[in-house]
Amino acid sequence: MGLKYSALYILILVTGLSGCVGFLPGKLEKADEYNSIELSEEYVFSAKYGTGVEYEYTLISGVYNVVGKDSKGVYYKGPRGCLEMKVVETSWVLKEEFKGKYLDSKDGGVFIPFDPKKHAMAFSIIGTEVDRSLVLAENDTSSAAVALSQSRQGANGSPVQSGVGVGLGVGIASALAEAEKGRFQFVPKQIVSESLRDRLRETVAPSDSKR
């Protein structure tokens, strides 16, 4: 298992969170009364897990289109590879060499609750990993941008520590990732603030929100 499947699945396995870790977007209701929203500048937040591993996530700027709603809020899907993931702290499950490195980007988006007192949240789409350098190149076709993006990628190979037990876990996690492909999953343990919602508020104009 290389960078194609993010180390997040290994952490899910290790912390006992395996199983149905997301939900199918097909279960969402239509939300045609909502307009697309735009994130004018990237939004950075973090997530720290019980294993000691910490990630820095980035939602890239761009247009986020409505994909549906449930009883709690509206889901907006961003551009391809809109969710970046960088290793901030490593531990026994993640090689030290990956500290400060970017893993593959993922498709994802933003969930905005109907309750104005609740923070917006980021979600990823399982099984949509894409090389971050390709995403950056799509947004900036200059040779300098491509070279910079490639220099910031992690080393080749698996980000998790080696060992028979871990190798078995990697195999199981890979199977889990394939089984859950296409599901929406909120970024676990995400630490977001009201600033994310504030940046999107002006373009959200629901006409019949469920409160």
CYANA upper distance limits for C-alpha pairs under 8 A (distance plus 0.5 A):
  1 MET  CA      5 TYR  CA      7.00
  1 MET  CA    157 GLY  CA      8.12
  1 MET  CA    158 SER  CA      6.23
  1 MET  CA    170 VAL  CA      6.83
  1 MET  CA    171 GLY  CA      7.91
  1 MET  CA    174 SER  CA      7.44
  2 GLY  CA      6 SER  CA      8.42
  2 GLY  CA    156 ASN  CA      7.71
  2 GLY  CA    157 GLY  CA      5.54
  2 GLY  CA    158 SER  CA      4.83
  2 GLY  CA    159 PRO  CA      7.48
  3 LEU  CA      7 ALA  CA      8.07
  3 LEU  CA    103 LEU  CA      6.72
  3 LEU  CA    104 ASP  CA      6.64
  3 LEU  CA    156 ASN  CA      8.07
  3 LEU  CA    157 GLY  CA      7.48
  3 LEU  CA    158 SER  CA      6.82
  3 LEU  CA    159 PRO  CA      7.51
  4 LYS  CA    104 ASP  CA      7.10
  4 LYS  CA    129 GLU  CA      6.38
  4 LYS  CA    130 VAL  CA      7.77
  5 TYR  CA      9 TYR  CA      7.71
  5 TYR  CA    127 GLY  CA      7.94
  5 TYR  CA    129 GLU  CA      7.41
  5 TYR  CA    174 SER  CA      7.52
  5 TYR  CA    177 ALA  CA      7.85
  6 SER  CA     10 ILE  CA      8.33
  6 SER  CA    103 LEU  CA      7.31
  6 SER  CA    104 ASP  CA      7.44
  6 SER  CA    129 GLU  CA      8.25
  7 ALA  CA     11 LEU  CA      6.95
  7 ALA  CA     94 LEU  CA      8.21
  7 ALA  CA    159 PRO  CA      7.07
  7 ALA  CA    160 VAL  CA      7.37
  8 LEU  CA     12 ILE  CA      6.66
  9 TYR  CA     13 LEU  CA      6.69
  9 TYR  CA    173 ALA  CA      6.29
  9 TYR  CA    174 SER  CA      8.34
  9 TYR  CA    177 ALA  CA      7.65
 10 ILE  CA     14 VAL  CA      6.62
 10 ILE  CA     93 VAL  CA      8.40
 10 ILE  CA    160 VAL  CA      8.23
 10 ILE  CA    169 GLY  CA      7.57
 10 ILE  CA    170 VAL  CA      7.02
 10 ILE  CA    173 ALA  CA      6.58
 11 LEU  CA     15 THR  CA      6.48
 11 LEU  CA     49 TYR  CA      8.50
 11 LEU  CA     51 THR  CA      7.89
 11 LEU  CA     93 VAL  CA      8.08
 12 ILE  CA     16 GLY  CA      6.62
 12 ILE  CA     17 LEU  CA      5.36
 12 ILE  CA     18 SER  CA      6.25
 13 LEU  CA     17 LEU  CA      6.37
 13 LEU  CA     18 SER  CA      5.73
 13 LEU  CA    169 GLY  CA      7.70
 13 LEU  CA    173 ALA  CA      7.09
 15 THR  CA     50 GLY  CA      8.03
 15 THR  CA     51 THR  CA      8.08
 17 LEU  CA     21 VAL  CA      7.87
 18 SER  CA    176 LEU  CA      8.10
 19 GLY  CA    176 LEU  CA      7.94
 20 CYS  CA    180 GLU  CA      7.59
 21 VAL  CA    180 GLU  CA      7.88
 21 VAL  CA    185 GLN  CA      7.13
 22 GLY  CA    126 ILE  CA      8.47
 22 GLY  CA    180 GLU  CA      7.59
 22 GLY  CA    183 ARG  CA      5.73
 22 GLY  CA    184 PHE  CA      5.72
 22 GLY  CA    185 GLN  CA      5.00
 22 GLY  CA    186 PHE  CA      8.09
 23 PHE  CA     27 LYS  CA      8.39
 23 PHE  CA    183 ARG  CA      5.55
 23 PHE  CA    184 PHE  CA      5.86
 23 PHE  CA    185 GLN  CA      7.24
 24 LEU  CA     28 LEU  CA      8.41
 24 LEU  CA    182 GLY  CA      7.55
 24 LEU  CA    183 ARG  CA      5.24
 24 LEU  CA    184 PHE  CA      6.77
 25 PRO  CA     67 VAL  CA      8.33
 25 PRO  CA     68 GLY  CA      8.15
 25 PRO  CA    183 ARG  CA      7.03
 25 PRO  CA    184 PHE  CA      6.97
 28 LEU  CA     67 VAL  CA      8.49
 28 LEU  CA     68 GLY  CA      5.76
 28 LEU  CA     69 LYS  CA      5.88
 28 LEU  CA     70 ASP  CA      6.15
 29 GLU  CA     68 GLY  CA      5.85
 29 GLU  CA     69 LYS  CA      5.69
 29 GLU  CA     70 ASP  CA      6.56
 30 LYS  CA     67 VAL  CA      7.87
 30 LYS  CA     68 GLY  CA      5.41
 30 LYS  CA     69 LYS  CA      6.90
 31 ALA  CA     66 VAL  CA      7.48
 31 ALA  CA     67 VAL  CA      7.70
 31 ALA  CA     68 GLY  CA      5.49
 31 ALA  CA     69 LYS  CA      6.35
 31 ALA  CA     74 VAL  CA      8.05
 32 ASP  CA     66 VAL  CA      8.31
 33 GLU  CA    206 PRO  CA      6.94
 33 GLU  CA    207 SER  CA      6.94
 33 GLU  CA    208 ASP  CA      8.26
 34 TYR  CA     66 VAL  CA      7.37
 34 TYR  CA    204 VAL  CA      7.56
 34 TYR  CA    205 ALA  CA      6.97
 34 TYR  CA    206 PRO  CA      5.98
 34 TYR  CA    207 SER  CA      8.06
 35 ASN  CA     65 ASN  CA      7.93
 35 ASN  CA     66 VAL  CA      7.30
 35 ASN  CA    203 THR  CA      7.93
 35 ASN  CA    204 VAL  CA      7.12
 35 ASN  CA    205 ALA  CA      7.54
 36 SER  CA     63 VAL  CA      7.29
 36 SER  CA     64 TYR  CA      6.24
 36 SER  CA     65 ASN  CA      5.00
 36 SER  CA     66 VAL  CA      6.21
 36 SER  CA     76 TYR  CA      7.95
 36 SER  CA    203 THR  CA      7.93
 36 SER  CA    204 VAL  CA      8.11
 37 ILE  CA     63 VAL  CA      6.31
 37 ILE  CA     64 TYR  CA      5.73
 37 ILE  CA     65 ASN  CA      6.99
 37 ILE  CA     76 TYR  CA      8.22
 37 ILE  CA    200 LEU  CA      6.95
 37 ILE  CA    203 THR  CA      5.84
 37 ILE  CA    204 VAL  CA      6.88
 38 GLU  CA     61 SER  CA      7.88
 38 GLU  CA     62 GLY  CA      6.08
 38 GLU  CA     63 VAL  CA      4.85
 38 GLU  CA     64 TYR  CA      6.34
 38 GLU  CA    200 LEU  CA      7.07
 38 GLU  CA    203 THR  CA      7.55
 39 LEU  CA     60 ILE  CA      8.16
 39 LEU  CA     61 SER  CA      5.37
 39 LEU  CA     62 GLY  CA      5.81
 39 LEU  CA     63 VAL  CA      6.88
 39 LEU  CA     64 TYR  CA      7.95
 39 LEU  CA    199 ARG  CA      7.12
 39 LEU  CA    200 LEU  CA      6.78
 40 SER  CA     61 SER  CA      5.88
 40 SER  CA     62 GLY  CA      6.87
 40 SER  CA    199 ARG  CA      8.10
 41 GLU  CA     60 ILE  CA      7.50
 41 GLU  CA     61 SER  CA      5.25
 41 GLU  CA     62 GLY  CA      8.21
 42 GLU  CA     58 THR  CA      7.03
 42 GLU  CA     59 LEU  CA      6.00
 42 GLU  CA     60 ILE  CA      4.98
 42 GLU  CA     61 SER  CA      5.18
 43 TYR  CA     58 THR  CA      6.04
 43 TYR  CA     59 LEU  CA      5.63
 43 TYR  CA     60 ILE  CA      7.16
 43 TYR  CA     61 SER  CA      8.15
 43 TYR  CA    196 LEU  CA      7.35
 44 VAL  CA     56 GLU  CA      7.48
 44 VAL  CA     57 TYR  CA      6.19
 44 VAL  CA     58 THR  CA      4.94
 44 VAL  CA     59 LEU  CA      6.99
 45 PHE  CA     56 GLU  CA      6.39
 45 PHE  CA     57 TYR  CA      5.85
 45 PHE  CA     58 THR  CA      6.97
 45 PHE  CA    190 GLN  CA      7.65
 45 PHE  CA    191 ILE  CA      6.55
 45 PHE  CA    192 VAL  CA      6.37
 46 SER  CA     54 GLU  CA      7.74
 46 SER  CA     55 TYR  CA      6.18
 46 SER  CA     56 GLU  CA      4.93
 46 SER  CA     57 TYR  CA      6.22
 46 SER  CA    190 GLN  CA      6.40
 46 SER  CA    191 ILE  CA      6.01
 46 SER  CA    192 VAL  CA      8.04
 47 ALA  CA     54 GLU  CA      6.23
 47 ALA  CA     55 TYR  CA      5.90
 47 ALA  CA     56 GLU  CA      7.08
 47 ALA  CA     57 TYR  CA      8.20
 47 ALA  CA    187 VAL  CA      8.43
 47 ALA  CA    188 PRO  CA      7.57
 47 ALA  CA    189 LYS  CA      5.69
 47 ALA  CA    190 GLN  CA      5.02
 47 ALA  CA    191 ILE  CA      6.38
 48 LYS  CA     52 GLY  CA      7.32
 48 LYS  CA     53 VAL  CA      6.52
 48 LYS  CA     54 GLU  CA      4.74
 48 LYS  CA     55 TYR  CA      6.92
 48 LYS  CA    189 LYS  CA      6.83
 48 LYS  CA    190 GLN  CA      8.07
 49 TYR  CA     53 VAL  CA      6.09
 49 TYR  CA     54 GLU  CA      6.74
 49 TYR  CA    189 LYS  CA      7.40
 51 THR  CA     91 SER  CA      7.26
 51 THR  CA     92 TRP  CA      8.20
 51 THR  CA     93 VAL  CA      7.91
 52 GLY  CA     89 GLU  CA      7.66
 52 GLY  CA     90 THR  CA      7.16
 52 GLY  CA     91 SER  CA      6.08
 53 VAL  CA     87 VAL  CA      8.22
 53 VAL  CA     88 VAL  CA      8.04
 53 VAL  CA     89 GLU  CA      5.69
 53 VAL  CA     90 THR  CA      5.29
 53 VAL  CA     91 SER  CA      6.14
 53 VAL  CA     93 VAL  CA      8.43
 53 VAL  CA     94 LEU  CA      7.92
 54 GLU  CA     87 VAL  CA      6.80
 54 GLU  CA     88 VAL  CA      5.83
 54 GLU  CA     89 GLU  CA      5.36
 54 GLU  CA     90 THR  CA      7.33
 55 TYR  CA     85 MET  CA      6.99
 55 TYR  CA     86 LYS  CA      5.99
 55 TYR  CA     87 VAL  CA      5.19
 55 TYR  CA     88 VAL  CA      5.67
 55 TYR  CA     89 GLU  CA      7.47
 56 GLU  CA     85 MET  CA      6.35
 56 GLU  CA     86 LYS  CA      5.56
 56 GLU  CA     87 VAL  CA      6.88
 56 GLU  CA     88 VAL  CA      6.76
 57 TYR  CA     83 LEU  CA      7.21
 57 TYR  CA     84 GLU  CA      5.93
 57 TYR  CA     85 MET  CA      5.15
 57 TYR  CA     86 LYS  CA      6.82
 58 THR  CA     82 CYS  CA      8.29
 58 THR  CA     83 LEU  CA      6.16
 58 THR  CA     84 GLU  CA      5.41
 58 THR  CA     85 MET  CA      7.09
 59 LEU  CA     82 CYS  CA      6.07
 59 LEU  CA     83 LEU  CA      5.38
 59 LEU  CA     84 GLU  CA      7.01
 59 LEU  CA    109 GLY  CA      8.25
 59 LEU  CA    122 ALA  CA      8.40
 60 ILE  CA     82 CYS  CA      5.65
 60 ILE  CA     83 LEU  CA      7.10
 60 ILE  CA     84 GLU  CA      8.10
 61 SER  CA     82 CYS  CA      8.33
 62 GLY  CA     78 GLY  CA      7.57
 62 GLY  CA     79 PRO  CA      7.19
 63 VAL  CA     78 GLY  CA      6.68
 63 VAL  CA     79 PRO  CA      7.32
 64 TYR  CA     76 TYR  CA      5.78
 64 TYR  CA     77 LYS  CA      5.55
 64 TYR  CA     78 GLY  CA      4.66
 64 TYR  CA     79 PRO  CA      7.29
 64 TYR  CA    109 GLY  CA      7.37
 64 TYR  CA    110 VAL  CA      8.21
 65 ASN  CA     76 TYR  CA      5.46
 65 ASN  CA     77 LYS  CA      5.71
 65 ASN  CA     78 GLY  CA      6.92
 66 VAL  CA     74 VAL  CA      7.85
 66 VAL  CA     75 TYR  CA      6.46
 66 VAL  CA     76 TYR  CA      4.87
 66 VAL  CA     77 LYS  CA      6.87
 67 VAL  CA     74 VAL  CA      8.40
 67 VAL  CA     75 TYR  CA      6.26
 67 VAL  CA     76 TYR  CA      6.13
 67 VAL  CA     77 LYS  CA      6.92
 68 GLY  CA     74 VAL  CA      6.51
 68 GLY  CA     75 TYR  CA      6.05
 68 GLY  CA     76 TYR  CA      7.97
 69 LYS  CA     73 GLY  CA      6.14
 69 LYS  CA     74 VAL  CA      4.76
 69 LYS  CA     75 TYR  CA      6.35
 70 ASP  CA     74 VAL  CA      7.16
 71 SER  CA    210 LYS  CA      7.23
 72 LYS  CA    113 PRO  CA      6.08
 72 LYS  CA    114 PHE  CA      6.40
 72 LYS  CA    115 ASP  CA      8.16
 72 LYS  CA    210 LYS  CA      7.94
 72 LYS  CA    211 ARG  CA      8.41
 73 GLY  CA    111 PHE  CA      7.25
 73 GLY  CA    112 ILE  CA      5.99
 73 GLY  CA    113 PRO  CA      4.49
 73 GLY  CA    114 PHE  CA      5.30
 73 GLY  CA    115 ASP  CA      8.36
 73 GLY  CA    210 LYS  CA      8.31
 74 VAL  CA    111 PHE  CA      6.16
 74 VAL  CA    112 ILE  CA      5.86
 74 VAL  CA    113 PRO  CA      6.94
 74 VAL  CA    114 PHE  CA      7.99
 75 TYR  CA    109 GLY  CA      7.71
 75 TYR  CA    110 VAL  CA      6.46
 75 TYR  CA    111 PHE  CA      5.01
 75 TYR  CA    112 ILE  CA      7.06
 76 TYR  CA    109 GLY  CA      5.92
 76 TYR  CA    110 VAL  CA      5.73
 76 TYR  CA    111 PHE  CA      6.74
 77 LYS  CA    107 ASP  CA      8.29
 77 LYS  CA    108 GLY  CA      6.23
 77 LYS  CA    109 GLY  CA      4.75
 77 LYS  CA    110 VAL  CA      7.11
 78 GLY  CA     82 CYS  CA      6.32
 78 GLY  CA    107 ASP  CA      7.54
 78 GLY  CA    108 GLY  CA      6.45
 78 GLY  CA    109 GLY  CA      5.33
 78 GLY  CA    110 VAL  CA      8.08
 79 PRO  CA    107 ASP  CA      7.59
 79 PRO  CA    108 GLY  CA      8.45
 80 ARG  CA    106 LYS  CA      7.84
 80 ARG  CA    107 ASP  CA      5.78
 80 ARG  CA    108 GLY  CA      8.38
 80 ARG  CA    135 VAL  CA      7.70
 81 GLY  CA    105 SER  CA      5.45
 81 GLY  CA    106 LYS  CA      4.92
 81 GLY  CA    107 ASP  CA      4.93
 81 GLY  CA    108 GLY  CA      7.74
 81 GLY  CA    128 THR  CA      8.30
 81 GLY  CA    129 GLU  CA      7.78
 81 GLY  CA    130 VAL  CA      6.87
 81 GLY  CA    132 ARG  CA      7.78
 81 GLY  CA    135 VAL  CA      6.63
 82 CYS  CA    105 SER  CA      7.40
 82 CYS  CA    106 LYS  CA      6.80
 82 CYS  CA    107 ASP  CA      6.03
 82 CYS  CA    108 GLY  CA      6.69
 82 CYS  CA    109 GLY  CA      7.73
 83 LEU  CA    105 SER  CA      6.07
 83 LEU  CA    106 LYS  CA      5.66
 83 LEU  CA    107 ASP  CA      6.60
 83 LEU  CA    108 GLY  CA      6.50
 83 LEU  CA    109 GLY  CA      8.01
 83 LEU  CA    124 SER  CA      7.52
 84 GLU  CA    102 TYR  CA      7.92
 84 GLU  CA    103 LEU  CA      8.01
 84 GLU  CA    104 ASP  CA      7.55
 84 GLU  CA    105 SER  CA      5.10
 84 GLU  CA    106 LYS  CA      7.13
 84 GLU  CA    132 ARG  CA      7.94
 85 MET  CA    102 TYR  CA      6.23
 85 MET  CA    103 LEU  CA      6.12
 85 MET  CA    104 ASP  CA      7.41
 85 MET  CA    105 SER  CA      6.82
 86 LYS  CA    100 GLY  CA      6.86
 86 LYS  CA    101 LYS  CA      6.04
 86 LYS  CA    102 TYR  CA      4.65
 86 LYS  CA    103 LEU  CA      6.46
 87 VAL  CA     98 PHE  CA      6.93
 87 VAL  CA     99 LYS  CA      5.65
 87 VAL  CA    100 GLY  CA      5.75
 87 VAL  CA    101 LYS  CA      6.12
 87 VAL  CA    102 TYR  CA      6.86
 87 VAL  CA    103 LEU  CA      8.01
 88 VAL  CA     99 LYS  CA      6.08
 88 VAL  CA    100 GLY  CA      5.93
 88 VAL  CA    101 LYS  CA      8.39
 89 GLU  CA     99 LYS  CA      6.39
 89 GLU  CA    100 GLY  CA      8.30
 90 THR  CA     94 LEU  CA      5.93
 90 THR  CA     95 LYS  CA      7.09
 90 THR  CA     96 GLU  CA      6.26
 90 THR  CA     98 PHE  CA      7.99
 90 THR  CA     99 LYS  CA      6.61
 91 SER  CA     95 LYS  CA      7.71
 91 SER  CA     96 GLU  CA      7.82
 92 TRP  CA    161 GLN  CA      7.37
 93 VAL  CA    160 VAL  CA      5.90
 93 VAL  CA    161 GLN  CA      5.99
 94 LEU  CA     98 PHE  CA      7.88
 94 LEU  CA    159 PRO  CA      6.17
 94 LEU  CA    160 VAL  CA      4.82
 94 LEU  CA    161 GLN  CA      5.97
 95 LYS  CA     99 LYS  CA      8.25
 95 LYS  CA    159 PRO  CA      6.24
 95 LYS  CA    160 VAL  CA      6.13
 95 LYS  CA    161 GLN  CA      5.93
 97 GLU  CA    155 ALA  CA      8.45
 98 PHE  CA    102 TYR  CA      8.43
 98 PHE  CA    154 GLY  CA      6.70
 98 PHE  CA    155 ALA  CA      7.87
 98 PHE  CA    159 PRO  CA      7.15
101 LYS  CA    152 ARG  CA      6.96
101 LYS  CA    153 GLN  CA      6.54
101 LYS  CA    154 GLY  CA      5.43
102 TYR  CA    132 ARG  CA      8.29
102 TYR  CA    152 ARG  CA      7.07
102 TYR  CA    153 GLN  CA      5.86
102 TYR  CA    154 GLY  CA      6.16
103 LEU  CA    132 ARG  CA      8.01
103 LEU  CA    153 GLN  CA      7.38
103 LEU  CA    154 GLY  CA      6.78
104 ASP  CA    129 GLU  CA      6.20
104 ASP  CA    130 VAL  CA      6.00
104 ASP  CA    131 ASP  CA      5.52
104 ASP  CA    132 ARG  CA      5.91
105 SER  CA    129 GLU  CA      6.08
105 SER  CA    130 VAL  CA      5.85
105 SER  CA    131 ASP  CA      6.69
105 SER  CA    132 ARG  CA      5.67
105 SER  CA    135 VAL  CA      8.33
106 LYS  CA    124 SER  CA      6.93
106 LYS  CA    125 ILE  CA      7.31
106 LYS  CA    126 ILE  CA      8.39
106 LYS  CA    127 GLY  CA      8.47
106 LYS  CA    128 THR  CA      5.87
106 LYS  CA    129 GLU  CA      5.06
106 LYS  CA    130 VAL  CA      6.61
107 ASP  CA    124 SER  CA      6.40
107 ASP  CA    125 ILE  CA      5.99
107 ASP  CA    128 THR  CA      6.18
107 ASP  CA    129 GLU  CA      7.57
108 GLY  CA    122 ALA  CA      7.87
108 GLY  CA    123 PHE  CA      5.87
108 GLY  CA    124 SER  CA      4.44
108 GLY  CA    125 ILE  CA      5.66
108 GLY  CA    184 PHE  CA      8.20
109 GLY  CA    122 ALA  CA      6.28
109 GLY  CA    123 PHE  CA      5.92
109 GLY  CA    124 SER  CA      6.98
110 VAL  CA    120 ALA  CA      7.24
110 VAL  CA    121 MET  CA      6.16
110 VAL  CA    122 ALA  CA      5.15
110 VAL  CA    123 PHE  CA      6.59
111 PHE  CA    120 ALA  CA      6.11
111 PHE  CA    121 MET  CA      5.64
111 PHE  CA    122 ALA  CA      6.70
111 PHE  CA    123 PHE  CA      7.64
112 ILE  CA    119 HIS  CA      7.84
112 ILE  CA    120 ALA  CA      5.16
112 ILE  CA    121 MET  CA      7.20
112 ILE  CA    197 ARG  CA      7.84
113 PRO  CA    118 LYS  CA      6.87
113 PRO  CA    119 HIS  CA      7.73
113 PRO  CA    120 ALA  CA      6.87
114 PHE  CA    209 SER  CA      6.94
114 PHE  CA    210 LYS  CA      6.95
114 PHE  CA    211 ARG  CA      6.33
115 ASP  CA    211 ARG  CA      6.81
119 HIS  CA    192 VAL  CA      7.62
119 HIS  CA    193 SER  CA      6.89
119 HIS  CA    194 GLU  CA      6.01
119 HIS  CA    196 LEU  CA      8.10
119 HIS  CA    197 ARG  CA      6.83
120 ALA  CA    192 VAL  CA      8.14
120 ALA  CA    194 GLU  CA      7.84
120 ALA  CA    196 LEU  CA      6.91
120 ALA  CA    197 ARG  CA      5.81
121 MET  CA    186 PHE  CA      7.72
121 MET  CA    190 GLN  CA      8.42
121 MET  CA    192 VAL  CA      7.55
122 ALA  CA    186 PHE  CA      6.52
122 ALA  CA    187 VAL  CA      6.65
122 ALA  CA    190 GLN  CA      8.44
123 PHE  CA    184 PHE  CA      6.94
123 PHE  CA    185 GLN  CA      5.79
123 PHE  CA    186 PHE  CA      4.54
123 PHE  CA    187 VAL  CA      5.85
124 SER  CA    184 PHE  CA      6.34
124 SER  CA    185 GLN  CA      5.83
124 SER  CA    186 PHE  CA      6.76
124 SER  CA    187 VAL  CA      7.06
125 ILE  CA    181 LYS  CA      8.04
125 ILE  CA    182 GLY  CA      6.22
125 ILE  CA    183 ARG  CA      6.13
125 ILE  CA    184 PHE  CA      5.21
125 ILE  CA    185 GLN  CA      6.71
126 ILE  CA    177 ALA  CA      7.41
126 ILE  CA    180 GLU  CA      6.88
126 ILE  CA    181 LYS  CA      5.33
126 ILE  CA    182 GLY  CA      5.69
126 ILE  CA    183 ARG  CA      5.97
126 ILE  CA    184 PHE  CA      6.95
126 ILE  CA    185 GLN  CA      7.49
127 GLY  CA    177 ALA  CA      6.97
127 GLY  CA    178 GLU  CA      7.28
127 GLY  CA    180 GLU  CA      8.02
127 GLY  CA    181 LYS  CA      5.15
127 GLY  CA    182 GLY  CA      6.64
128 THR  CA    181 LYS  CA      8.24
128 THR  CA    182 GLY  CA      7.99
130 VAL  CA    134 LEU  CA      7.92
130 VAL  CA    135 VAL  CA      8.03
131 ASP  CA    135 VAL  CA      7.37
132 ARG  CA    136 LEU  CA      6.81
132 ARG  CA    149 SER  CA      7.68
132 ARG  CA    153 GLN  CA      7.97
133 SER  CA    137 ALA  CA      6.53
133 SER  CA    146 VAL  CA      6.87
133 SER  CA    149 SER  CA      5.32
133 SER  CA    150 GLN  CA      6.01
133 SER  CA    153 GLN  CA      8.00
134 LEU  CA    138 GLU  CA      6.71
134 LEU  CA    146 VAL  CA      8.36
135 VAL  CA    139 ASN  CA      7.06
136 LEU  CA    140 ASP  CA      6.54
136 LEU  CA    145 ALA  CA      7.71
136 LEU  CA    146 VAL  CA      7.36
136 LEU  CA    149 SER  CA      7.10
137 ALA  CA    141 THR  CA      5.54
137 ALA  CA    142 SER  CA      7.96
137 ALA  CA    145 ALA  CA      7.17
137 ALA  CA    146 VAL  CA      5.85
137 ALA  CA    149 SER  CA      8.34
140 ASP  CA    145 ALA  CA      6.78
140 ASP  CA    146 VAL  CA      8.17
141 THR  CA    145 ALA  CA      7.45
141 THR  CA    146 VAL  CA      7.59
142 SER  CA    146 VAL  CA      7.10
143 SER  CA    147 ALA  CA      6.65
144 ALA  CA    148 LEU  CA      6.63
145 ALA  CA    149 SER  CA      6.65
146 VAL  CA    150 GLN  CA      6.75
147 ALA  CA    151 SER  CA      6.79
148 LEU  CA    152 ARG  CA      7.02
149 SER  CA    153 GLN  CA      7.25
160 VAL  CA    166 VAL  CA      8.24
161 GLN  CA    166 VAL  CA      7.57
162 SER  CA    166 VAL  CA      6.73
162 SER  CA    167 GLY  CA      7.25
163 GLY  CA    167 GLY  CA      6.37
164 VAL  CA    168 LEU  CA      6.76
165 GLY  CA    169 GLY  CA      6.78
166 VAL  CA    170 VAL  CA      6.54
167 GLY  CA    171 GLY  CA      6.93
168 LEU  CA    172 ILE  CA      6.90
169 GLY  CA    173 ALA  CA      6.47
170 VAL  CA    174 SER  CA      6.54
171 GLY  CA    175 ALA  CA      6.88
172 ILE  CA    176 LEU  CA      6.67
173 ALA  CA    177 ALA  CA      6.58
174 SER  CA    178 GLU  CA      6.82
175 ALA  CA    179 ALA  CA      6.72
176 LEU  CA    180 GLU  CA      6.67
177 ALA  CA    181 LYS  CA      6.51
192 VAL  CA    196 LEU  CA      7.71
193 SER  CA    197 ARG  CA      8.40
194 GLU  CA    198 ASP  CA      6.68
195 SER  CA    199 ARG  CA      6.73
196 LEU  CA    200 LEU  CA      7.27
197 ARG  CA    201 ARG  CA      6.33
198 ASP  CA    202 GLU  CA      8.26
200 LEU  CA    204 VAL  CA      7.22
